[in-house]
Amino acid sequence: MRAVIQRVSMASVEVEGRIVGRIGPGVLVLLGVGHGDSEAEARLLADKTANLRIFADEGGKFNHSLLDTGGSALVISQFTLYADTRKGRRPSFSGAAPPTEAEPLVNAYCAALRALGIPVETGVFGAMMRITLVNEGPVTITLDSDTFRLPRSG
């Protein structure tokens, strides 16, 4: 699974002219599911998202997590995170899981965040969505569950 996490002061998602999800301070998560991903990756990524220290303390250092700040998450499914642009000019999305596999894992990620105490809003899976956000910092972090088990380069 892949996630692009943006620290926001507010974010919302609109489908067919209607706002279906809105949060105040917290994170906007663009979430992609790849072939072979499982609920284990969804839980791992949710734990990493909730505990990632990307919020500043009184001294301006990134010492607080979403859990520490009581922030919310707006989760948007985005298969385009698996775009392969190595050949040609049109991206291939063959690395993205098909919707029948991806949707349950997006739901599992959201459920895992909620189980950790994070308020979660979502878009509509597979819909054309319009996202509005105010990025704070800006702070944008990418997570890829494939890299979590690799040793840190030093």
Summary of the structure (lengths in Angstrom):
residues: 154
radius of gyration: 15.4
end to end distance: 24.3
largest distance: 48.1
contacts: 467
relative contact order: 0.29
helix: 27%
strand: 39%
